[in-house]
């Protein structure tokens, strides 16, 4: 009877772990999408507002440019690319730092690495 309860608890723990892992992956994906599209949404909201003076003329110069629409999309594309680059570079930097700590640990510098990790 005790062994069955222990097996049940082990299965429940494994299931909970899998659910948490899936939820973590989902949250990570949503965070990436948000990090990419939130700045673009801000720009769209900014230029979507009505910027007109009392006489009805546009009050920000970008609205009077002949190719303002094309400039807007160029800005959006540039923001999108910069956000993706930041995400990619951050990920590679994180992997590089993790790899460097593993190499230092393997070299026998364990005390110094552990102290640095505890401080950071």
C-alpha positions in Angstrom: 0.0 0.0 0.0 2.8 2.5 0.9 4.7 1.6 -2.3 1.6 2.4 -4.5 1.3 5.8 -2.8 4.9 6.5 -3.4 4.6 5.6 -7.1 1.5 7.8 -7.3 3.3 10.7 -5.8 6.2 10.1 -8.1 3.9 10.2 -11.1 2.1 13.3 -9.9 5.5 15.0 -9.4 6.6 14.0 -12.9 3.4 15.3 -14.4 3.6 18.6 -12.5 7.2 19.0 -13.6 6.2 18.5 -17.2 3.3 20.9 -17.0 5.6 23.5 -15.4 8.2 23.0 -18.1 5.6 23.5 -20.9 4.2 26.6 -19.2 7.8 28.0 -18.8 8.4 27.4 -22.5 5.1 29.1 -23.4 5.9 32.1 -21.2 9.4 32.3 -22.7 7.9 32.3 -26.3 5.3 35.0 -25.3 8.0 37.1 -23.7 10.1 37.0 -27.0 7.0 38.0 -29.0 6.3 40.8 -26.6 9.9 42.0 -26.7 9.8 42.2 -30.5 6.4 43.7 -31.1 5.9 46.0 -28.1 8.2 48.8 -29.4 6.6 48.5 -32.8 3.1 48.7 -31.2 4.2 51.9 -29.4 5.4 53.5 -32.7 2.1 52.5 -34.4 0.1 54.0 -31.5 2.1 57.2 -31.5 1.7 57.8 -35.2 -1.9 56.6 -35.1 -3.0 59.5 -32.8 -4.5 62.7 -34.2 -1.7 65.3 -34.3 -3.4 68.3 -35.7 -3.4 72.0 -34.8 -6.6 74.0 -34.3 -6.6 74.8 -38.1 -6.5 71.1 -39.0 -2.9 71.0 -40.2 -0.6 68.2 -39.0 1.4 69.3 -36.0 4.3 66.9 -36.3 6.6 67.2 -39.4 6.6 63.5 -40.2 3.0 63.6 -41.2 3.7 66.1 -44.0 6.6 64.2 -45.6 5.9 63.0 -49.1 7.2 59.5 -48.4 6.1 59.5 -44.7 4.3 56.1 -45.1 7.5 54.5 -46.5 9.6 56.1 -43.7 7.2 54.7 -41.1 7.6 51.2 -42.5 11.4 51.5 -42.7 11.3 52.6 -39.0 9.2 49.6 -38.1 11.5 47.3 -40.0 14.6 48.7 -38.4 13.0 48.4 -34.9 12.0 44.8 -35.6 15.6 43.9 -36.7 17.2 45.7 -33.8 14.9 43.8 -31.3 15.7 40.5 -32.9 19.4 41.2 -32.8 19.3 42.2 -29.2 17.5 38.9 -28.4 19.9 36.8 -30.4 23.0 38.6 -29.0 21.7 38.4 -25.4 21.1 34.6 -25.8 24.6 34.1 -27.3 26.2 36.2 -24.6 24.4 34.2 -21.9 25.6 30.9 -23.5 29.1 32.3 -23.7 29.2 33.3 -20.1 27.8 29.9 -19.0 30.4 28.1 -21.1 33.2 30.3 -19.6 32.1 29.4 -16.1 32.1 25.7 -17.0 35.6 26.0 -18.4 36.8 27.8 -15.3 35.3 25.1 -13.1 37.0 22.4 -15.1 40.4 24.1 -14.8 40.4 23.9 -11.1 39.3 27.5 -10.4 36.2 26.3 -8.5 36.6 28.5 -5.5 37.0 31.7 -7.5 34.1 30.8 -9.8 31.8 29.8 -7.0 32.6 33.1 -5.2 31.8 35.1 -8.4 28.6 33.3 -9.0 27.5 33.8 -5.3 28.2 37.6 -5.6 26.4 37.9 -9.0 
